[in-house]
Structures are given as C-alpha cells and as structure tokens.
Amino acid sequence: MTERLVPGDTAPAFALPNASGGTTALADFAGHNVVVYFYPAASTPGCTKQACDFRDNLASLQSAGYQVVGISPDPVAKLAKFAAIEELPFPLLSDEDHSVAEAYASWGEKKNYGKTYQGLIRSTLVIDGAGKVSLAQYNVRATGHVAKLRRDLNIDPS
C-alpha cells in the first residue's frame, strides 16, 4: 500500500472517466481548491448519505473556494444512475482499477465481520490550487464527515 499522503505532499495527478461521459482530471482544478473524496460504492446507505451531505453543503463549500469530486471503483453507468437519482451536481469519477485510490493510499486492507480483504478506504483529501495536499483524512465516517470537514476548513455553517 502507498504511504498515506500528508499536508505538503504533491497530489498524484489523475484523469478518470466521469458520470457525465467525459473525463475529469486533477489538472482541471489548477488554481482552485478541490475536495477529493473516495467512497466504496454508489447507492449504498453510507455512500449515499455522504454524497448527499456534500450536495447539501456544496454552496457553502464553493463560496469558501472549494470544488468537490467523488471517486469510487464503480463503473461509469452506475455513477451516472447514482448522480441522477441523488441529484449530485459535482463530478463522480470511475476508478475501476483503483489505481488512483492506490496512489492516494485510499485502497488497502479492510476488516469487516472478522474477514480481511482489500478494498476502498473512505478518505477525503483537500488539494490546493498548486496541487499540494492541504488536508488528508483517512478512515472517515460517512455520517457527519462533511460537518467535520467544514469545521476543519473553518467554513462557516451558514
């Protein structure tokens, strides 16, 4: 597993297919802050809660200068359906071979019900306009995570 990223690290470049049928790259956000969050599976209860929290807080994040991008190992068709059903206004990217998740240390060993397996580690990284990691959070909880992120970024809840 790749070593976890820490503030000051250069964020690994990526270009992935998005739910809209195009490609979204980290370079598309040059000069802007971007919240990149990794989630295990679209349309599951925890991932839906987290995505809807980002959706519901997007205006305040954007007014504070942050864009949002979600990345999962789901295929594009599943992401497109998820985005449409939940009315998600930010890019959802497909990382089916989990190479980007690996580069961000968001893929690794997980334990669930006594079983150990390799999978996506729910993670959020904030990348500044120069492409540097300014905040890295791993093993985050789906519920309440966006509120915690806003506190960590000193974003007023109004």
Buried (B, 14 or more C-beta within 10 A) or exposed (E): EEEBBEEEBEBBEBEBBBBEEEEBEBEEBEEEBBBBBBBBBBBBEBBBBBBBBBBEBBEBBBEEEBBBBBBBBBEBEBBBBBBEEBEBEBBBBBBEEBEBBBBBBBBBEBEEEEEEEEBBBBBBBBBBEEBBBBBBBBEBEBEEBBEEBBEEBEBEEE
